[in-house]
């Protein structure tokens, strides 16, 4: 748009306005424009003010001590959220959970870990685990059906002998790893808690026909406060929710066997 268009057109003086022609930026003969002295003063003040603020902040900020002088961070990687973990154990399972909603969640998560371990595939340790986790009535009711379920035929399908032992040179892998817990209902003397977990199950070995695989399930526990602790009245499982499988390449069986021996499973969750 021309200057004429901007001001309505017409000859100079025709509208009582004066047009001023500024030289084009590419004009090598154009005289340099003069910067107003007031603008220079304002810019200078702003620059000095910014510099002063930066210097003041720097002088007030203490220097961080060298990394070598900082005390080491002490953390407990298995501590529960909110309260300290329980101190007691029975048959390798934490005990003495708090009579709170979080205590019920902790009990359910730890019971899932214990019931998903390889101890359940050996009769003697299975009875010990069940007696320590379930109420006396529930344990007595479950013992027979569980012995039938963990039959020699079932164990053979997993590559185990009748006593639940893997073949020489192979490693039987079974772990339940809680991902999260959910309180479905809670009262001071009873609770219903669901544990979402991923599991590892299978035989690792050169001759294995049942390679280690992952599962995703939800384990729901009906809990009763008895004997100063939470005990299981009953429990059910259902599949999922399962995420989309990742694109990680499966490791060879010897790497899985080595990892299972090197990385101990957790005995305290939540």
VENQUINOR-V252953 format. One record per residue. N is the residue number from 1. RES is the residue in three letters. SS is DSSP state (A for helix, B for strand, O for the rest). NEAR is the number of other C-alpha atoms within 12 Angstrom. Layout:
BEGIN
n: {N & N}
res: {RES & RES}
ss: {SS & SS}
near: {NEAR & NEAR}
END
This chain:
BEGIN
n: {1 & 2 & 3 & 4 & 5 & 6 & 7 & 8 & 9 & 10 & 11 & 12 & 13 & 14 & 15 & 16 & 17 & 18 & 19 & 20 & 21 & 22 & 23 & 24 & 25 & 26 & 27 & 28 & 29 & 30 & 31 & 32 & 33 & 34 & 35 & 36 & 37 & 38 & 39 & 40 & 41 & 42 & 43 & 44 & 45 & 46 & 47 & 48 & 49 & 50 & 51 & 52 & 53 & 54 & 55 & 56 & 57 & 58 & 59 & 60 & 61 & 62 & 63 & 64 & 65 & 66 & 67 & 68 & 69 & 70 & 71 & 72 & 73 & 74 & 75 & 76 & 77 & 78 & 79 & 80 & 81 & 82 & 83 & 84 & 85 & 86 & 87 & 88 & 89 & 90 & 91 & 92 & 93 & 94 & 95 & 96 & 97 & 98 & 99 & 100 & 101 & 102 & 103 & 104 & 105 & 106 & 107 & 108 & 109 & 110 & 111 & 112 & 113 & 114 & 115 & 116 & 117 & 118 & 119 & 120 & 121 & 122 & 123 & 124 & 125 & 126 & 127 & 128 & 129 & 130 & 131 & 132 & 133 & 134 & 135 & 136 & 137 & 138 & 139 & 140 & 141 & 142 & 143 & 144 & 145 & 146 & 147 & 148 & 149 & 150 & 151 & 152 & 153 & 154 & 155 & 156 & 157 & 158 & 159 & 160 & 161 & 162 & 163 & 164 & 165 & 166 & 167 & 168 & 169 & 170 & 171 & 172 & 173 & 174 & 175 & 176 & 177 & 178 & 179 & 180 & 181 & 182 & 183 & 184 & 185 & 186 & 187 & 188 & 189 & 190 & 191 & 192 & 193 & 194 & 195 & 196 & 197 & 198 & 199 & 200 & 201 & 202 & 203 & 204 & 205 & 206 & 207 & 208 & 209 & 210 & 211 & 212 & 213 & 214 & 215 & 216 & 217 & 218 & 219 & 220 & 221 & 222 & 223 & 224 & 225 & 226 & 227 & 228 & 229 & 230 & 231 & 232 & 233 & 234 & 235 & 236 & 237 & 238 & 239 & 240 & 241 & 242 & 243 & 244 & 245 & 246 & 247 & 248 & 249 & 250 & 251 & 252 & 253 & 254 & 255 & 256 & 257 & 258 & 259 & 260 & 261 & 262 & 263 & 264 & 265 & 266 & 267 & 268 & 269 & 270}
res: {UNK & UNK & UNK & UNK & UNK & UNK & UNK & UNK & UNK & UNK & UNK & UNK & UNK & UNK & UNK & UNK & UNK & UNK & UNK & UNK & UNK & UNK & UNK & UNK & UNK & UNK & UNK & UNK & UNK & UNK & UNK & UNK & UNK & UNK & UNK & UNK & UNK & UNK & UNK & UNK & UNK & UNK & UNK & UNK & UNK & UNK & UNK & UNK & UNK & UNK & UNK & UNK & UNK & UNK & UNK & UNK & UNK & UNK & UNK & UNK & UNK & UNK & UNK & UNK & UNK & UNK & UNK & UNK & UNK & UNK & UNK & UNK & UNK & UNK & UNK & UNK & UNK & UNK & UNK & UNK & UNK & UNK & UNK & UNK & UNK & UNK & UNK & UNK & UNK & UNK & UNK & UNK & UNK & UNK & UNK & UNK & UNK & UNK & UNK & UNK & UNK & UNK & UNK & UNK & UNK & UNK & UNK & UNK & UNK & UNK & UNK & UNK & UNK & UNK & UNK & UNK & UNK & UNK & UNK & UNK & UNK & UNK & UNK & UNK & UNK & UNK & UNK & UNK & UNK & UNK & UNK & UNK & UNK & UNK & UNK & UNK & UNK & UNK & UNK & UNK & UNK & UNK & UNK & UNK & UNK & UNK & UNK & UNK & UNK & UNK & UNK & UNK & UNK & UNK & UNK & UNK & UNK & UNK & UNK & UNK & UNK & UNK & UNK & UNK & UNK & UNK & UNK & UNK & UNK & UNK & UNK & UNK & UNK & UNK & UNK & UNK & UNK & UNK & UNK & UNK & UNK & UNK & UNK & UNK & UNK & UNK & UNK & UNK & UNK & UNK & UNK & UNK & UNK & UNK & UNK & UNK & UNK & UNK & UNK & UNK & UNK & UNK & UNK & UNK & UNK & UNK & UNK & UNK & UNK & UNK & UNK & UNK & UNK & UNK & UNK & UNK & UNK & UNK & UNK & UNK & UNK & UNK & UNK & UNK & UNK & UNK & UNK & UNK & UNK & UNK & UNK & UNK & UNK & UNK & UNK & UNK & UNK & UNK & UNK & UNK & UNK & UNK & UNK & UNK & UNK & UNK & UNK & UNK & UNK & UNK & UNK & UNK & UNK & UNK & UNK & UNK & UNK & UNK & UNK & UNK & UNK & UNK & UNK & UNK & UNK & UNK & UNK & UNK & UNK & UNK}
ss: {O & O & A & A & A & A & O & O & O & O & O & O & O & O & O & O & O & O & O & O & O & O & O & O & O & O & O & O & O & O & O & O & O & O & O & O & A & A & A & A & A & A & A & A & A & A & A & A & A & A & A & A & A & A & A & A & A & A & A & A & O & O & O & O & O & O & A & A & A & O & O & O & O & O & O & O & O & O & O & O & O & O & O & O & O & O & O & B & B & B & O & O & B & B & B & O & O & O & O & O & A & A & A & A & A & A & A & A & A & A & A & A & A & A & A & O & O & A & A & A & A & O & A & A & A & A & A & A & A & A & A & A & A & B & O & A & A & A & A & A & A & A & A & A & A & A & A & A & A & O & O & A & A & A & A & A & A & O & O & B & O & O & O & O & O & B & O & O & O & O & B & B & B & B & B & B & B & B & B & B & B & B & B & B & B & B & B & O & O & B & B & B & B & B & B & B & B & B & B & B & B & B & B & B & O & O & O & O & O & O & O & O & B & B & B & B & B & B & B & B & B & B & B & B & B & B & O & O & B & B & B & B & B & B & B & B & B & B & B & O & O & O & O & O & O & O & O & O & O & O & O & O & A & A & A & A & A & A & A & A & A & A & O & O & O & O & O & O & O & O}
near: {8 & 11 & 17 & 19 & 11 & 11 & 19 & 16 & 18 & 16 & 15 & 16 & 13 & 13 & 13 & 12 & 16 & 15 & 20 & 12 & 11 & 13 & 13 & 12 & 11 & 10 & 10 & 9 & 10 & 13 & 12 & 13 & 11 & 10 & 10 & 10 & 10 & 11 & 12 & 13 & 13 & 13 & 15 & 14 & 14 & 14 & 14 & 14 & 14 & 14 & 14 & 14 & 14 & 14 & 13 & 13 & 13 & 12 & 11 & 10 & 10 & 9 & 10 & 9 & 9 & 8 & 10 & 8 & 8 & 10 & 9 & 8 & 8 & 8 & 9 & 12 & 15 & 18 & 19 & 25 & 17 & 13 & 18 & 21 & 27 & 26 & 18 & 16 & 21 & 21 & 21 & 25 & 34 & 34 & 32 & 28 & 38 & 28 & 28 & 27 & 30 & 31 & 43 & 43 & 42 & 47 & 51 & 50 & 45 & 50 & 50 & 48 & 38 & 39 & 39 & 33 & 30 & 35 & 28 & 33 & 39 & 28 & 26 & 19 & 24 & 31 & 28 & 25 & 37 & 39 & 28 & 32 & 46 & 37 & 26 & 23 & 19 & 24 & 26 & 20 & 18 & 26 & 25 & 17 & 14 & 23 & 27 & 15 & 18 & 29 & 23 & 21 & 17 & 19 & 29 & 21 & 19 & 32 & 32 & 31 & 21 & 21 & 25 & 29 & 25 & 29 & 22 & 16 & 17 & 30 & 34 & 38 & 39 & 34 & 35 & 36 & 36 & 37 & 25 & 28 & 31 & 27 & 29 & 21 & 22 & 24 & 21 & 21 & 24 & 28 & 35 & 35 & 41 & 36 & 42 & 33 & 36 & 29 & 32 & 29 & 28 & 31 & 36 & 36 & 27 & 19 & 17 & 26 & 19 & 25 & 28 & 31 & 23 & 23 & 27 & 28 & 29 & 31 & 41 & 34 & 40 & 35 & 41 & 36 & 30 & 23 & 17 & 16 & 32 & 41 & 43 & 40 & 30 & 29 & 29 & 18 & 21 & 18 & 18 & 19 & 18 & 18 & 14 & 10 & 12 & 9 & 6 & 7 & 7 & 15 & 16 & 17 & 27 & 22 & 19 & 28 & 26 & 20 & 17 & 25 & 16 & 10 & 12 & 14 & 26 & 25 & 36 & 37 & 38 & 36}
END
